[in-house]
Amino acid sequence: MKMKLPVLHNFKAIQGEVISLNIGYNNTVSSDNLFACVRKLAHDEEYKAKFNIDVSEDDLEANELCKIALSLDTNGLEVGKYQWDLFLWSGDHPIKCLVKGQINIIEGISNRGK
């Protein structure tokens, strides 16, 4: 069964946590051709944070040609809801949205000290 793009993936994290997502992809890509960022509203010009992206060919499942690993330190984000997506780029042109969703950052209780 072929998956429709973009795939929807929402995160809920306590402010300061690192969120991560590993994606199996059926094409070969370079991390230089991928970009994922966070904006408060989808139409905002400036992004609030950018995901770190690594691509590997280790531990592949059936039909995967690479694994895309995304990580984001939420320490720089204020409590609230955000939009995010992961785009495949060719040069300076976006080609395809692979994953999109929301990030809900909430306040922690015990993470502010003993």
Secondary structure, 3 states (H helix, E strand, C coil): CCCCCCEECCEEEECCCEEEEEEEECCCCCHHHEEEEEECCCCCCCCCEECEEEEECCCCCCCCCEEEEEEEEHHHCCCEEEEEEEEEEECCEEEEEEEEEEEEEECCCHHHCC
